[in-house]
Amino acid sequence: MKHYRVDKMLKSVCMEEPREGKDITIVPSDEAHFTVRLDIVVSDQFFGWILALGDGAKVLGPNDVVERMKEVVKKAYERYW
């Protein structure tokens, strides 16, 4: 199960986009965010989808996926800076 937090403005995008996942659960986490829980294949496409949400999404777990997300962001950063 993967967890990530998304700004409420992006909720409609989240409902349309997770094509690899199923059994999605969306739970409000505060007035401005919600947490999405779903089983998904962790792939380059998954990380690309998260990155496409910009600073409106954050992978919360599991830890190995968070670490892979950090590595993807680090490599992208190093490519341009």
PyMOL commands that set and color helices and strands:
alter all, ss='L'
color gray80, all
select helices_A, chain A and resi 8-16+44-52+54-56+63-80
alter helices_A, ss='H'
color red, helices_A
select strands_A, chain A and resi 2-7+22-28+33-39+57-61
alter strands_A, ss='S'
color yellow, strands_A
deselect
rebuild
show_as cartoon
